[in-house]
């Protein structure tokens, strides 16, 4: 990979062309979106069985799953800083 290689997705430049990295970032973004939507639904649901525990569980597990994508990006950025 050359230092200037980047991929543009929906007008957003991503400083990598690695398919593995782009997959991890895509899963990270998807997990974050699921987390935001599920969290909002859980937050606005009345406190009783049904919607709140279901979306609370979805929120929790998507929140647990989102950080590995951020960690992968951090590792990539750290490697690019070492000349």
N, C-alpha and C positions, 0 to 999 in steps of 0.2 A: 504494500500500500504506500503510495506517495503521500507526503505531508499535505499536499493541496487537494487530495481526493475527498470529494464529498458527495452526498446523495441528497437530492431535494425532494421532500415529500410534502405535498399541499403547500408549497411555497416556503417551507421551513428547511433551511440547510442543516443537514446532519453530517458532522465531520468524519464520515467513515463510509467505506464501500463494502465492508465485510458482511456477508450474509448472516453469519452467526450473530454478530453485534446488532445488526438491524432487526433481527428476529427478537432478540432479548429486549431491545428498546421498545419494539412494537408490543410485546407482551406486558412490559412495564406500563406503557401508556394505557393499554386496554384495562389492566388491573386497576390503575388509578381512576379511570372513568367509571368502572363498575363500582369502585369504592365510593366515589362521590354520589352517584345515583342511589345506591343502596343505603348509604348513610343518610341522605336527605329523606328518603321514604321512611326509614326507621325513625328518624327524628320527628317527622310529622305524623306518625301513626299513634293512635291511642294506646295507652299501656294496658294491653290485654293480649291473650294468646291469639295467634294468627299472624298478621302482617309484621308486627314489631319484632318478635323473636326470629322470624324467617329472614327478614332483611337485615337484622342485626347480625345474624350469623354470616350472611353473605358479605356484609361490610367487614366483619372481623377477618374472615379468611382472605378477602381481596386485599385488606390492609397488610396481612402477613405476607402475601405473595408479591406485593409491589416493590419492596426494598431491594430484592436481588437485581432488578433491572437498574436501579440507581447505583448499586455497588459495581455492576459491570461497567457502567459509564464512568464511574470514578476510577476504576482500574485502567480503563482505556486512556483517560485523561492523564493519569499519573505516568503511564508509560510514555505518552507523547511528550511529556515535560522533560523526561530524562534524555538528554541529547547523546 
